[in-house]
Amino acid sequence: MLQFSKYQGLGNDFLLLDGRDLEDGDRAFGLDAEAVRRLCDRRFGVGGDGVILALPPRQGGELRMRIFNADGSEPEMCGNGIRCLARFLADSDGDEPGRTWQVETLAGRIVPELRPDGTIRVDMGPPFLEPAAVPTTLPLGPAGLPQGELEVEGHIFTVAAAGMGNPHVVIPVADVEAVQLERFGAALERHPAFPARTNVHFVQVLSPEHLVMRVWERGAGPTLACGTGACATLVACHRLGLCDSRARLDLPGGPLWIEWAGEGAPVIMSGPAEAVFDGVLVPGLLGEPAAIPQPPAVESLDSPPTLLRDPAPATAVAIGSSAVATGSSASAPALPTIDCATACGNGCLRPEACSSAEARARVAALLEGRSLDELVALATATAERRSLNGRPDDAA
């Protein structure tokens, strides 16, 4: 079984897996695009906007971060994700305010810092403003970043682009709530002007120090927040003369504070990240999907039915701020898989090589000698330890 934690930053939620002590964490978790999609499914999995792995460093940093979108794709960076990672590390290790981490990402070295109020301040590095670095085919405009007009479904949008290690297109509008986000966000994400696809942000300027935006994330669709997107939006709007160098950006999930001193300076992002629950993944949730049920074999009328049945499919039960995942997997390698929960309703069809034996053994090992109180304590132990580390209640 595999322990995980779920964190959210302004409603942008992630499953975090700690592989810092693993020699080959990239392979040890057994994640591929299909496994990520199953985990992030909000009905048949745990649910989330992505999966984050904390791994051993490769280039002199303290650790390495890999992140996967809900569709299984791997982006270069995620601002909300790295705040969640920093909060997870602080909670897990008992770190005090002032702690920083040198985190290796596909977008380069990123440095988050735990603040006294519980928020995370992140040095996101300088923005990429050259078209080839975003990447985009939009030309470099008079404001010093890629600019132009894009046609989508008969509509013309005046846009600007910026990179934060991942691509972003920013579209100032008069009324952000009037935008048909799902219609235009999906089309702009895959516009030919962005060869690596792009994150899409519609922004309304309320004042030079206050912006409100809506987000369509590459590989995830509409989300409640996007940290790198807020950074790119501040940079683009500042270059376009629409806002100051420091502003509050309101996203559907809440506000972020972004500042940028200008050419060559890093973009600084500050905002919250909070634990949601801890849980345990059963191997079956990461393995192959359940086989199509086979029709039951005809039993002899002289043979009494076997009463042994396969446990129920994988489920997750939330208790307070924790979750326990339980379920079944495995089949005899040389025999076709049987969905015991369906096909064996009147008794075991294959008692000499039961496909659920291994799963039942796992469940029995977990339950043997443990009371219900002990199982609940097992699930909540990590959450209780983190609470003792002292997360303030008034984090902004």
Helices and strands as residue ranges (DSSP letters): E 2-9, E 12-18, H 25-28, H 33-40, E 50-55, E 63-69, H 79-93, E 103-105, E 108-114, E 120-123, G 131-133, E 147-152, E 155-163, E 167-172, G 176-178, H 181-189, E 199-207, E 210-217, E 221-223, H 227-239, E 246-251, E 254-260, E 267-271, E 274-281, H 283-286, E 315-319, E 322-326, H 340-343, G 351-353, H 357-367, H 372-388
